[in-house]
Amino acid sequence: LLSRTVSSLVSDLAGWRVVFLGSAALMAVLAVALRAALPRHAPTITVPYHHVLRSTARLVRTHPVLVRRGLYQAAMFGAFSAFWTTVSFVLTGPRFHYSPVGVAVFALVGAAGAAIAPFAGRWADRGLVRPMTGIAFVAAALAFAVAGFGGHSVVLLALAAIVVDMAVQTTLILGQHTVYQLDPAARARLNSAFIALFFVGGAAGSQLGSVVYHAGGWTALTVLGAALPLVALLYWATERPRNPEAGR
């Protein structure tokens, strides 16, 4: 969450290329550090990588709830990415005239979204996965409505950003809780499929958000942002609470 702030500050001080070069250098250092620090583990069973991919695809076919939760999160992460990809255009535009540093400071509000994580974990443990998922969808849609009507106010934009981030964090944690229970022996592969599904949504949301913003402005973007969780909400309404897909 803080990477947006750091990258904006660095790009303002040293240019955007330094952000990418610095990221590459940090990843190289991290790779060396992890190789030295992590314990060595020799697997007792060696499985070719293509077999792992095939078994992961099989999990997607045999666990409808995995697809359901992945699509939920794809919609939410798509809305999240659309918001954060384009809000900088609004902040640096003629209405606010923010510098990259100002955008970086605004991005700090995204860190507040992490505060919901322990609560989401408790909701999952208490069996509230389904109702809290629906509430998160509604909250995200309302946040985009606030952002649309309050695009003239940085306070309202910040409030919308916090709620969107919290809603996305909530559905992510509830989704992982549900997915991990499907097959304890295959949690890594289940998580891989889950992450892949919703990152596709995030990438699509970022691209579509830019196109929509440049075609119709901030209002059109917020309509898109609200539509994604509302579509997820309609899909959520088809979930049967007594069925394993309910993610209890």
C-alpha positions in Angstrom: 0.0 0.0 0.0 2.8 2.4 0.8 4.6 1.6 -2.5 2.4 4.2 -4.3 3.6 6.9 -1.9 7.3 5.9 -2.1 7.3 5.6 -5.9 5.7 9.0 -6.3 8.2 10.7 -4.0 11.2 9.0 -5.7 9.9 9.8 -9.2 9.4 13.5 -8.2 12.9 13.7 -6.8 14.9 11.5 -9.3 12.6 10.6 -12.2 10.5 7.6 -13.0 13.4 5.5 -14.3 15.0 5.5 -10.9 11.8 3.9 -9.5 12.2 0.9 -11.8 15.9 0.6 -11.5 15.6 0.9 -7.7 12.9 -1.8 -7.6 15.0 -4.1 -9.7 18.0 -3.6 -7.4 15.9 -4.2 -4.2 14.4 -7.4 -5.7 17.9 -8.6 -6.5 19.1 -7.9 -2.9 16.0 -9.5 -1.5 16.6 -12.7 -3.6 20.1 -13.0 -2.2 18.9 -12.4 1.3 16.1 -14.9 1.1 18.5 -17.5 -0.4 20.8 -17.1 2.6 18.1 -16.8 5.3 15.4 -19.4 4.3 15.8 -23.0 5.5 16.7 -25.5 2.9 13.9 -27.9 2.2 14.4 -31.0 0.1 11.0 -32.3 -1.2 10.3 -35.9 -0.7 8.3 -36.1 -3.9 9.5 -34.4 -7.1 6.6 -33.3 -9.4 7.3 -31.7 -12.8 6.1 -28.2 -13.1 3.7 -28.9 -15.9 2.0 -31.5 -13.7 1.6 -28.8 -11.0 -0.1 -26.5 -13.5 -2.4 -29.3 -14.7 -3.4 -30.2 -11.1 -4.0 -26.5 -10.4 -6.3 -26.3 -13.4 -8.1 -29.4 -12.2 -8.7 -27.7 -8.8 -10.4 -24.8 -10.7 -12.7 -27.3 -12.4 -13.5 -29.3 -9.3 -14.1 -26.4 -6.9 -16.7 -24.0 -8.1 -16.3 -21.9 -4.9 -12.7 -21.2 -5.9 -13.9 -19.7 -9.2 -16.7 -17.8 -7.4 -14.4 -16.3 -4.9 -11.8 -15.5 -7.6 -14.4 -13.7 -9.6 -15.6 -11.8 -6.6 -12.1 -10.6 -6.0 -11.4 -9.9 -9.7 -14.3 -7.5 -9.7 -13.1 -5.8 -6.5 -9.5 -5.6 -7.5 -10.5 -4.3 -10.9 -12.5 -1.5 -9.2 -9.5 -0.9 -6.9 -7.0 -0.7 -9.7 -9.3 1.5 -11.8 -9.6 4.0 -8.9 -5.9 4.2 -8.1 -4.8 4.3 -11.7 -6.9 7.3 -12.5 -7.3 9.3 -9.3 -3.8 10.7 -9.9 -5.1 12.3 -13.1 -7.7 14.1 -11.1 -5.3 15.2 -8.4 -2.7 16.5 -10.9 -5.4 18.1 -13.1 -6.7 21.7 -13.2 -9.0 21.2 -10.2 -6.3 20.3 -7.6 -2.9 21.0 -9.3 -1.2 18.4 -7.1 2.5 17.7 -7.6 3.8 14.1 -7.5 4.6 14.7 -3.9 1.0 15.7 -3.2 -0.2 12.6 -4.9 2.2 10.6 -2.8 0.8 12.1 0.4 -2.8 11.4 -0.8 -1.8 7.8 -1.5 -1.0 7.4 2.2 -4.7 7.1 2.9 -4.6 3.7 1.2 -2.7 2.4 4.2 -5.8 2.9 6.3 -7.4 0.0 4.4 -5.1 -2.5 6.2 -6.8 -1.6 9.5 -9.8 -3.7 8.5 -7.7 -6.9 8.2 -8.0 -8.2 11.8 -11.7 -7.5 11.8 -12.2 -9.4 8.6 -10.3 -12.4 10.1 -12.6 -12.4 13.0 -15.7 -12.2 10.8 -14.4 -15.2 8.9 -13.8 -17.2 12.1 -17.3 -16.4 13.3 -18.9 -17.8 10.1 -19.8 -14.4 8.6 -18.1 -14.8 5.3 -21.2 -14.6 3.2 -22.9 -11.6 4.8 -19.7 -9.6 5.2 -18.8 -10.2 1.5 -22.1 -8.7 0.5 -21.6 -5.7 2.8 -18.2 -5.2 1.3 -19.6 -5.1 -2.2 -22.2 -2.5 -1.2 -19.6 -0.4 0.6 -17.3 -0.3 -2.4 -20.2 0.7 -4.7 -21.2 3.5 -2.3 -17.6 4.6 -2.0 -17.5 5.1 -5.8 -20.7 7.1 -5.6 -19.2 9.4 -3.0 -16.1 9.7 -5.2 -18.3 10.6 -8.2 -20.4 13.2 -6.5 -17.5 14.5 -4.4 -14.8 14.7 -7.0 -14.4 18.4 -6.2 -13.4 17.6 -2.6 -10.1 15.9 -1.7 -11.6 14.9 1.6 -14.4 13.0 0.0 -11.9 11.4 -2.4 -9.8 10.3 0.5 -12.8 8.9 2.3 -13.8 7.0 -0.8 -10.3 5.7 -1.2 -10.2 4.4 2.4 -13.6 2.6 2.0 -12.6 1.0 -1.3 -9.3 -0.2 0.2 -11.1 -1.6 3.2 -13.7 -3.4 1.1 -11.1 -5.0 -1.1 -9.1 -6.1 1.9 -12.2 -7.6 3.5 -13.2 -9.6 0.4 -9.6 -10.8 0.0 -9.3 -12.1 3.5 -12.7 -13.7 3.5 -11.9 -15.2 0.1 -8.6 -16.7 1.2 -10.3 -18.1 4.4 -12.9 -19.8 2.2 -10.5 -21.1 -0.4 -8.0 -22.5 2.1 -10.7 -24.7 3.6 -11.5 -26.4 0.3 -8.5 -28.8 0.4 -5.9 -28.3 3.1 -3.4 -30.5 1.2 -3.5 -28.2 -1.8 -3.6 -24.8 -0.3 -0.6 -23.5 -2.2 -2.2 -24.4 -5.6 -5.6 -23.1 -4.5 -4.0 -19.8 -3.6 -2.1 -19.7 -6.9 -5.4 -20.1 -8.8 -7.2 -17.6 -6.6 -4.4 -15.0 -7.0 -4.2 -15.5 -10.7 -8.0 -15.0 -11.2 -8.2 -11.8 -9.3 -4.9 -10.3 -10.7 -6.4 -10.7 -14.2 -9.3 -8.6 -12.9 -6.9 -6.0 -11.5 -5.0 -5.7 -14.7 -8.2 -5.4 -16.7 -9.5 -2.8 -14.3 -6.4 -0.7 -14.6 -6.5 -0.7 -18.4 -10.3 -0.3 -18.6 -10.2 2.5 -16.0 -7.7 4.5 -18.1 -9.7 4.1 -21.3 -13.0 5.0 -19.5 -11.5 8.0 -17.8 -10.0 9.5 -20.9 -13.3 8.9 -22.8 -15.8 10.1 -20.2 -13.9 11.7 -17.4 -14.0 11.1 -13.6 -17.8 10.6 -13.5 -17.6 7.8 -16.1 -14.8 6.2 -14.1 -16.7 6.2 -10.9 -19.7 4.6 -12.7 -17.4 1.8 -13.9 -15.9 1.5 -10.4 -19.4 1.2 -8.8 -20.6 -1.2 -11.5 -17.9 -3.8 -10.8 -18.8 -4.5 -7.1 -22.5 -4.3 -8.0 -22.1 -7.0 -10.7 -20.3 -9.1 -8.0 -23.2 -8.4 -5.7 -25.6 -9.8 -8.2 -23.5 -12.9 -8.5 -23.3 -13.1 -4.7 -27.1 -13.1 -4.6 -27.1 -16.4 -6.5 -25.0 -18.1 -3.8 -26.8 -20.7 -1.8 -26.0 -20.4 1.9 -26.4 -24.1 2.6 -24.3 -25.1 -0.3 -20.5 -25.6 0.0 -20.1 -22.7 -2.4 -21.4 -20.4 0.3 -17.9 -20.3 1.7 -18.9 -20.8 5.3 
